[in-house]
Amino acid sequence: MEPTPYNLMMVEGNARLGHPYGSADDLVISSVSSDGKKVPKKRGRSCHHVVPYSKLRDFWNKLVENNIIASQEFLRVLRQNLDRRQYVDLLEPRGNLGGNDAREIVNLARDIYTGAVCHAKEARNRPPGWDNLVLVYSWLPGNLFVGPSDRCDDRGDEFDQAFFGLGGATKNRVSILTAANTMILAYLKQGASNKSGFEAAEALSGVVRLPRFIDFNGKDWIWYPEGDSRKSRIKDIDGPQAMGNS
C-alpha cells in the first residue's frame, strides 16, 4: 500500500503552540514587604526548555528532509507513553490535552513511524492530529522545568545548563538531556550523516521516555532582591536565577 503524502515540516521561526500543561497559572511565592513582613506575591509561571525548542524543530525538519523520519525510536516511545497515559501532566484532567486529541497523536505517530504517512514537498495539507503531535513534541515533559517567567538568566536559544542546579536534575536526567542536545547539534551540522541522525533520534528517545517535568521549588533558585540593578546573567553560576525572594 502506497504511503499517504502530507506536509510534515514544522513551521520555521520562533512561533510555537502554547504548552498543554494546566499547571501554568500564576506562581505564588513569598516576598518581603517594606515593614519586614512576608506577603504572598504572584508572578508568572513558565515551562523552560532544556534542549532549545529551535533545535528540536530543526532536528525534526532535517529528519523529514532526509527522508529518515520513519522508524525513529522516539516516535514509538512517544506513542507508547500517550497510549499508556504516562504523560499525566499534559493529559486531561491535569493537563489540557483531551483523550480524542491524544488518540489522534497515537495514530499519527504510528503512521509516521511505520511509513504509512510520508512527507511530500509539493503537499500542503497536514495529516489528522498534526497540530497536537507538534504540540507534544515541542513541549516534551522530560525536557522542561517550571519556574518564574521573569528569569534573570534566560538562556535564549542555548542549552539551559542552569537546570543542573535543580533538585530534580538527577545524574540520569542530566546525562540523558546532555546526550540528546550534543547529538542533535552534531546532526544539524552541515554535512552530517544519516547515521548521526539515527543516533540523535535514539538519544532523544531517552528524553521522550521521561514522563514528568521538573516542578517548581523555590529552594532550587538563586534569588536577587526586587529591582536589584545587578540582574545577573552569568551563565556559569550553579542554578537558575530570578528576582524576588523564595
N, C-alpha and C positions, 0 to 999 in steps of 0.2 A: 504494500500500500504506500502510495506516494505521501511524503510529509506535506502538511499544510503550511504554506508560506505566510509569514507575517513580518511586520517591522518589530524587531526585538532589540533595537538600540535604545539605551537610556538617553534622555534629553541632556545635551551639553549645557554647561553653565552651572551656577551655584543654586539655582532654584530647585527646591525639592519638596516633596509632600510633607505635611506636618506629621509628627510622630503619632503612633496609635495608642500611646500609654495614657491611662486615666489618671495617673498619679502626678500630673503636671500642673496642679493647682499652685497658688502662691505658697511659698515656703515660709513658715513661721520660725524665726529664731529669736533668741533673747538679745536685747540690746540694753545699753546703759543710758539713762536719761541724764540731764544736767544735774539733778539732785542726787544722783548716785543709785537710784532705784532701777531694778531691772524691769523692763517693759517689753512685751512681745512686739515684734516688728515683722511685717510681711515684706517679702521680696520675691522676685520672680524665680521660678524653678526651671531648670533646663536639663535635658539629656545631652551630655557631652560625648562626642565620638572620641575613641582612642585612635583607631585607624581612620584617617580623614575620609569623609563622605566622597570627596572628589576622587580619591584613589580607588575606592570601591566602584564608583561609577565608571571610571576609565578602565578598570580591570574587566568589568563585565563587558564593556563595549569592545575591548580588544579580543576577548574570547569569542564574541559574536563575529567580529570582522574576520578572524582567522578560522572561523567555522569549526571551533572545538568546544562550543558551549555544551553540546550533548555529552552525556556520560560523566559530567563533572560531579564528584562526590558530594560537594556542598549542597547541590540541588536535592540529592536523595536525602541527606540529613535534614535539610530544611523541611522537606515534605513530611518526613517521619515525625519530626518534633511538633509540627502543626497537627498532624493526624492523631497523635497521641496526647494532644493538648498540654504539651510540656512548656509552651510559651505562655504561662498563665498570666503574666503581666500585660500582655497585649491582647489576649482573647477576652471577650465578654464573660462575666460581668466586671472583672477587674480592669480590663482594657477596653478599647474601642472597636476591636475587630470582631465582627459577628460571625456566627457559625457558617452561614452561607458563603460569606467572603473567604473564610478560611478554607472551605471546601474547594472554592474556585482556585485558590493558590495551590492547594494539594494537587489538583488535577493538572494545572498548567506546569508546575514544577516537574511532575511525572512526564508530561508530554514533551517538554524541552529535553529532559534527561534521556528519554528513550528515542528522541529524534522524530516523534510524531508531528512536532511543530518545529519549523526551521525559520531562519532569517532569510529574507529576500530583499535586496537593495531597492528594488522597484516597489515593494509593498508599502502601503501607507496605513493599513488597518492594523489594529492591535488585537491580540488574542483575548478571549474572555479571562478575566482575573488579572490582567496585566498591571493595572494601577496598584492593586493590593499586593501583588508579588514584589513590585518595585518598592512599595512602602515597607514591607517587612525586610527586604534585602538592605534597604537604606538605613534601617533602624534596628539592626540585629541586636538583641538584648545583650549578648556576650561582648559587644563592642562599645557598651555605654556605661557611663556612671552619671549619677544625678547630683546636681549641685546648684548653687546660685547662678542666675543668668549673668549677673554683673561681676564676672571674674576679673581680677587684675592681670591675669597671666594667660589670657586666651591664646592658645597655640595657633589659631587660624588653620591654615592648610598643612599642618605638620602633625606627625605622630605625637600624641599627647602623653609624654612621659611623666607628666605630673601625676597621673593616676597611680604610679608606682608607690606614692605615699599614702594611698588609701588602705584602710584595714582590710577591705575585701579583695585587694590585689594580691592574691596568693602567688607563690612562686610558679605554680602551674599555669595560672591565668596570665601572668606576665610573660611566661615563656611562649604560650600559645599566641598571644597578640603580637609579641615582638617578631615571632617567626612569620606570621601572616603578613605583617607590614613589610618586613625585609624582602620576602619572596614576591609579593605583589609589586613592589618598586623595581625589583630585578626584572620582572616580566615586562613592565611598562617601558623599560629602556629600549631605545631603538635597536632593532636587530635581534631582540631576544627570541629564543627558540620556542616552539610549541611545547617542548619538554618542560621548559621553565614555567609555562602556563599551567600545565597539569600539576606541577609541584606546588605552585602558588595556590591553586584551587584545592589541593589536598590540605595545605596549611590553613586555608580559610575554613575548611570544614570543621577544624578544631574550634574556631570561634563560633560557628553556627551551632555546634553541639552544646554550648553554654546556654542554659535555659533562662537565666535571670541576669538583669543588670545589677550593678553595684549601687545600692540605695544611698541616700544622703545620711551622713553622720558628721555633725558639726565638729567633732574632735579630730576628724581627718584633715581639716582645712587650716591653713595659716591665715589668720585674720589681722587686718590692719584697721586702725581707727577710721571711722567715717570721715571723709573729707581730707584724709591724710594725703599730702602732696607727693609723698614718696611712691605712690601707686606702683608697686614693684612689678616688673615684667621680666625679672631674672629667670632664665629658663633652666638653670641647673640647680635650683632650690628644691629641696625634698618635700614635695607636696603641692597640691593646688592652692591658689591664693584668692582671697575675696576681701571685700571691705565690710567692716562691721565687727560684731562680737558673736562668738558661738554660744 
